[in-house]
Amino acid sequence: MYLKNLLLFFSYLHFAFCVSTHQIHPDFGLNAIQLIKKYEYPVEVHQIRTEDGYILETHRIPHGKNNRNSTSKLPVLLIPGLLCGSAEWINMGETKSLGFILADHGYDVWLANYRGTTWSRKHETLNADTNKNEFFNYSFHEIGAYDLPANIDYILDVTKQENLFYVGHSQGTVSFFAMTAFKPEYNDKIRLMTAFAPVAYMTNIDHFVVNWLEENLDYFNELINKYEMYEILPYSPLLSKLVQTFCNDDSIFQRFCTELLFFITGRSTNFNMTMIPVIVSNTPAGSSAKTFSHFAQIAIADSFQQYDYGETMNKKEYGESTPPKYDLGKVTSPVALYYSDKDVLATLPNFERLSAELPNVVVKKLIQGYSHIDYLWATNTVPMLYEYVLENIKNYS
C-alpha cells in the first residue's frame, strides 16, 4: 500500500511537471543578468575583492533605456535582505522594480551580492563547497566590515565620484549600521542612506523562527557543528521548479504556497501571488548559520552588538569578556527610514528605538500595512514607496 501511494505521488509529480509548461510566467527561471537583458537594459558584471579574500559579484545597470548620453550619473548601491541577491531589485518587471526605475531616472545602479549568496561563492583560498566551516564563518558583521566597504570603494573608484546613494532592505540596513558604526569613515562616502524595514534591535519579536532560536540557540549551534550545516538555504533549482509547478496561477496549491510565505515573512494584503515562481527563481540565495545565530543573540541580549563567542573567545577577539556594542551615534550619514506598522520582523518599538539613536535621520516615512517583503514585492510599491524614495534621492542629488 505504501509503495502504491508512493508511485501515485511520483506519477502526479511527473504529470504536474509535464502539463505545467503553458502556465509558466515569462520571467520564471531568469537570473539577475538575464532579467536585465530581457528588459533591454545594459548590464555589466563586476568582480570585487574584499579585504578578507572573498570575491563578490556585483551587477551594474549603468544607465536606463533612454538616458545613455546623460553625464554625471550618480551611483546608487542596492543591498538586499537576508537570503536574497541582486535579482530582488529587478524581478517585478521594468515598471515596478526599483533597480530599473532608478536607471530610467538617470542613476548608475549597482546591485550587490554579499558573500555566500548565489553569485558570491568565491574566495581567494577557500572553496564554498569543500571548506564550508571556514567560508561560511561570517554574519552580518563581516558583510558590514568587508563586503559593503569593498563595494563602496570599488564603485567610487570606477565612477570617479566622492560618494554614493545607498539603499538597503532588512539585513541590508543592519549591515550598513554595523559598517558605519565600526568604520565611521564610510559615513563621508554616503550621500544618502535609504532604509527599507530597518533593523538593529530585535526585542520581543513575535515570530516563530526568532522565538525558536531565542529558546534553543545553544542547541541550534550544536546541530550546525554536528551536521556541518554552516550554509543555510542556498539556491535550489529543484525548489524553483517545484514552486513553479505547485504555486502557479492555475494550481490548487497556490493559496497554500502564499500562506507558507506569509507564515515566514508576515501576512501581506498587497502581494501578487502570480510572482511567487519568479521570486523563487533566485530566492533563497543562501546565507550562513552564523548570521542566524547573530540575529538571535541580538534578540536575547536586547542589544545591538557584535557576535558573542563566549567569555573566553570574546577576550581573545575583542579584549573583553562581552561583545562590543555598535555605537549608532557614529552613523552620521543622512538616513531616510521607511517603516511599517505591520512588519513582524522590524517592529514599531524596535524601529522607534533605532530611530532615536541615529543622529542624522532626515526622513521617517510610515508605509501603512506593509509586511517585511512588501517593500520589494508589493503590487503598489511605486505609489506607496518608490515615488517618495525618488523624490528624497533627488533632493540629495
Secondary structure by P-SEA (a helix, b strand, c coil): caaaaaaaaaaaaaaaaaaccccccccccccaaaaaaaabbbbbbbbbbcccbbbbbbbbcccccccccccbbbbbbbbbcccccccccccccccccaaaaaaaaccbbbbbbccccccccccccccccccccccccccaaaaaacaaaaaaaaaaaaacccbbbbbbcaaaaaaaaaaaaacccccccccbbbbccccccccccccaaaaaaaacaaaaaaaaaaacccccccccaaaaaaaaacccccccaaaaaaaaaaaacccccccccccccccccccccbbbaaaaaaaaaaaaacccccccccaaaaaaaccccccccccccccccbbbbbbccccccccaaaaaaaaaacccccbbbbbccccccccccccccccccaaaaaaaaaaac
